Amino acid sequence: MDEEAVTIEEFRKIYGITELSKTDKIFLKRTMINVMSDIINNYAWNNFMTVEQERGCQTWSFIFQHHNPKILAGLTLMLPMNTATHGTEIVYIFDHNMFKVPFHRTKLDHSVGLEMTTLITNFAKYGNPNGNPILPETFLYDFVWEPVTSEYPQRHLIISSKSVLNEEFGKPSLVKFSPYYQKLTQYFCDDKFWINKSDTV
């Protein structure tokens, strides 16, 4: 067996899967979300942050956690949990529900929407989501949203009703499995993978 291979026991340990936990439906739902979130978003996010930092780029990272459950009304039967999901912030940036469900925006929804659009326009205008570096007193928060560094490669802003800055992601799966995801990505992006290039789009 390849010495670098991940065993099923390691995988289960990272996600806390035991014979007892497999009987807990709520645990299974949350674990399914965690695994899918890692595969779809988190490994790529972690690798991108690492690569950009190594290239010397200033990169600010955020996780959008604010959620109005009514955004997903009608879809809840198909989802394991009604929580913020990939792309939820788009609803607040463009004031349009991409899930096509009409819902009443609360005062908090509007407030978070303003926060999100301010961060984006600040970055477009100043190259810094906090605001004009010459006028730090105009910054959006009472703290400075610092970019990712080699010391804090997982630093990120959590955007919610009370946004906070975290230095760690708190997911051991990222440290363990992100390198494998990177290798898989490189494999699929390698020209040698595509036997007949004319078949690719």
C-alpha positions, 0 to 999 in steps of 0.5 A: 500500500502507498505510504502516503495513502489515507486509511479508512480508519484515519478518515473516520477518526478525523470526522469523529465517525464511530460505530456509536456515532453512526446511529445518531441521525443528527451527527450523520447529517452534520458529518455529511455536511462537513465532508461535502463542504470540505470536498467542494469548498474547504480543501480548495480554499485552504490550498488557494490561500497557501499558494497565494500567500507563497506568491506574495499576494495579499489575500483576505479570506471570509466565511459568510455565516449569516443566514435567514432560513426563509431563503431556502424555504421549499428546499428544506426537505432536500437539504440535511440542514437549513444553514448558510451554504455556498454562495449565500452571500450573493443574496445579500450582495445583489439583493436577489435570492438565487434560490428563487424563493420570495422572502421578507428581508429583516433589518439584520439582513439589510444590515449584513447586506450593507456590510458585505457590499461595503467590504467589496467596494472598499476592496475595489476602491482601496485594495483593502476591504477595511477601507481607506488605509490613510483614514483608519478611523473610517474602517468598518470594524473596531478591529482590522481585518488582516490578510492571510500570512505565513504565520496565520494561513487560515485567518478569516473573517466570519461575517454574521450578525456580529462579525469576528476575526478568527486566526484558525479554521479549526478543522483538522481535516484541512491539514490532513487532506488538503495536500491530497486534494492538491495532488488530485487537482494537479493530476486532472489539470495535467495534459497527460491526463487527457488522452484525446484533447479534442474531446475536452471543452 
